[in-house]
Structure formats: C-alpha cells, structure tokens
Amino acid sequence: MGTGFILSARDERLLIGVHPDLVKVIRRAAEISPVRFRVTEGTRTLSKQRQLVASGASKTMNSRHITGHAVDLTPLIDLNHDGKFSTKELYHWPSYYKLAPYLKQAAKDVGVSIEWGGDWRTFKDGPHWQLPWKKYPAKHTASQAASLMGHAPYQDETEKQAAVRDSVPTVALGGAALNEANPLEALSNMSNVLTDQQAELSSGDVIRVLIAACIIGVTAYAIWRRFKR
C-alpha cells in the first residue's frame, strides 16, 4: 500500500468553513497516511445537531462541528477486497485505530494540537477529530458562531449547500478542473477522474459532473467544428 494521497474535491468542499488549523492537519495526514480516508463531515447545521441529540447520537448542542472546530473522517479499507466499501467496512473500529496514528503525527508535523474521539473514556467516537477546548476555547453557541465563522451557523442543509456552492467557483475533481478555458483537456480527463473517485462522489456530485461534462462536450465539439472549417 503506497503512502499518501490527494484529497478529493468532495473532501475539500466538506472542509469549507472548518478552522484553518484543522484543515492543515487533515491535508498533512493525507500526504503521509498509507490509510486512505474521506472527510464525512465538517461543519454541521443546527438542525442536524438537534436531530443527532434527539436520536442519542450526540450528547450536546455545543458541538465543535457547528463552528468548524471538528471533522469526521472515515478510513477507506477494503477488508474483503471487492472494490467497494460496505457500511460494515466504513465503521470497522480497528480501521480507525490504524488511521489515528497518522492524524496525530500530522498534527505534530504542522504544530497543531488535536483530540480524537476514539481516545475519550466515555461515548467514544472513532470518526471524530477536533481542536482542543483549552487552546481553542470558543464556545459553540449560535450568538458566537458569527464571529468565529464569518456568518451565523447554518440553520439547515439547504442553507449550508447554497453557501458551499457559492464558495466553489469551479467544479474540480482531483487535478482536473472543468475550466472552460481548456475544455478539450478537461473532457479527456473526465472519465479517469470519475473512475478514480467514484467511491467518494455523492449522487448529487455525479449528476453535476455529468451535466458539466455534457456542456464541455458541446463546447469541445463547437471548437472542433470551427477549426475544421
């Protein structure tokens, strides 16, 4: 198994709004970890936090996710070697223990203190990584979130997704940006990128990529027709 990988475009989108120090740790971990992982959650909406508390999946409305001081990471280890990641594999506790040392080493490399939910004595949380309260003491309440994130906490997923879309000027998948200035090159890279990252793309991502691919295809054809004349 090789060492290091590049975070996907989906991972980078989920890191929007996360504290820069924590983002540095995640990116460094991707550089050094032989265990590939995905970002499953960065900032969290107030409505989702309420749902998690109501279901017992979380114990507090003061979550560090609300203002971007925490992320959830899932190790991608294909235990049965079938090329897919089942729910059982994604939440396989031993896999989190394999990933944890690389996150801790990454934090040391970039000089950032970090805490892992898997080290907690009670209510252990394998995916959860956060900046410690002592060094990053901001409380995560709605009134304080505006100054911490530059805007109030997202009320729901629709508001959050709209903010994320506005923050990403181009659709980028790995190293292949869908840039209209170079449509032919982007189109040639599309199939490889989708193949490499299909496990990390949501259905919404795939639809958007396919739409973008169609637009690029039409543009590329128009360019080809123009130069053929």
N, C-alpha and C positions, 0 to 999 in steps of 0.2 A: 504494500500500500504506500503510495507516494505521500510526501509531506506537503501540506499547504494546498489551497485552492482559492478561487476568486468568488467573492460573494455575488450572488445572483442579483439581477435588477429588482426582483421581488424582495429580497433581503434588504437591499438598500432603501427601497420605498418604506419598508416597515421600520427602518431606523430614523426616518424623518421625524423630528420632534424629540428624539432621545438625546439626553445630555451628551455633549461632545466628548467628555472623558470616557464615558461608557462606550461610545461608538469607536473610539480609538482602541479600546480593549478588544472589542469584537473583531475589528478589522485585523488587528495583530494576531489574534487567535486563528483567524482563517489562514494567515500566512504560515503559521508554524504547526498547525494541528494535522496529524495524519488521519484524524477522525473528522470526516466531513459533517457539517451541521447546517441547519437552516434556522433563520430567525422566524419564530412563530408568532411573536407579539412584541411590539414596542410600547408606544403609548396606548392607553386604554381609555375608553369613554366612560363617563359617569354612569350611563345607563347600563353598560355591560358590567361595571363593577357592582352595581346594585344587584344585578342578576346573579353574579357569582357569589355574593354574600348570601342572598336568599336561598341559593341552592346548597350552600355549605362549602363551596369550592374555595372561598376566601373568607377570612375572618374579620376584615376591616374595610371601611370606606376610605381609609387613609393610605391606600396602596401607592407604592412608589411608581407604579405604572402610569398613574393618572397624569403626572407631570414629567414623565420621561426619565426617571431615575432607575428604571428597571427594564429588563428584557427577558423574554422566554426563548430558550434555544432548544432545539431538538436534534440529537445526534442521528445521523443517517448511516446506519449499519445494516446491511442486507444480510440478516442472520441465516436465512435459508437459501441465499444465492439465486433468487428467482428474478432479480432485476427490479423488484418492486418493494415498497415499504408498507407493510401492513400496520394497522393500529397497534397490534401487539409488539411489533418491532420498534415503532416510534416511541413507545412508552416502556421500553425494556430498561429497568433500573440499572443493571450492570453497564449498559451503554453510557449512561450519564456519568458513572464513575470513571469510565475510560476517557471521556471528554474533559472532565473537570480539571485535571492537572494542567492541560494546555491553556484553559482560560485563566487559571491562576498564574501560570508562567507569563502569559501575555500581559496580564495586569502589572506584573513586576517589570516587564520589559518597557512599558510605557509610563511607569511610575504612578499608577492609579490604584487606589485601594478598592477592593471589590468583595462582595459577600455572595456565597452560594446557598440557595435554599436547601440543597442537599446536606449541608452541614448543620442545619438547625436541629435542635434536640426534639422539638415537637413540631407537628404539621410540616414534615419535610416536603420540599418542593423541588424536584430534580431539574425541571426546565428553567427555574428562576435564578437570575443573576441581578444584583442591584448594587448601587453605590451606598456605602455605609452612612447611617444617620449621623454619626459623630462628625464626619468630615464634610458631609453634605446634609446639613441639618434642616433644610427647608421642609416644613410640614406640607403635606399634600391636601390642602383644602381648596375648595372652589375659589375663595377670595384671594388666595395667594398664588394660584396657578397662573394667573395672567402675567405677573411679573417674572415667573420662572420660565414660562414657555413663550412669552410674547403674545399670548392670547389666552382666553379663558379655556378651561377644559372642554373637550369635545362632548357635546351632550348625547350624541348618538352616532351610529356607524355612518349614516348618510353624510352628516356634517364632517366627520373625520375623512371619509373618502374624497369629498369635494376638496378639502384642504390639501390632501396628498396629491390629487390631480393637478391642482394649481401650482404645487411646488416642483413638479417634474415637467420641464418644458419639452422634452423629447422622450420617446419610448426607447429605453436602452435595455438590451438583453445581453449580458456579458459584455464583450467588446464590440458588439455590432449595434451601433446606433442607427435608428431609422431616420436618417438625415436626408432631407430632400435634395441637399446639395450633391449627394453621391448615391443616387437611388440604385444604380446597377450593382455597385459593390454591396450595398445593404441587402439587396434582394438575393445575391449569391450566397450571403452568409446566413440567410434566414433559416433554411432547413437544418443546418448544422446546429445553430443555436437552440432551436426548438427541440431537437433530439437530445442535446446535452442537458437541457434544463426542464424537460417535460415533467419531472417529478416535483419541481418546485413552482410550477405555474398553476395558478388557480384557473377555474373555468372562465372567469371574467378576463384574466390575463390573456388566455388563449384566444378568446373572441376578439379582444382589442388588437392582438398581434395579427390575427388573420385579416382583420379589416385593414390594418396598416399595410399588410403585405399586398392586398388587392390594390390599394391606392398606389403603392410603389410599382407594382407590376404594370398598371396602366401608364404611369409616368415613364417607366423604362421603355415601354412599347412606343410611346409617343416620341421619345428621344431617338429610338432606333429608326422609326419611320422617317424622322426628319433628316437624319444623316444618310439614310439610304437613297434619298432623292438626288 
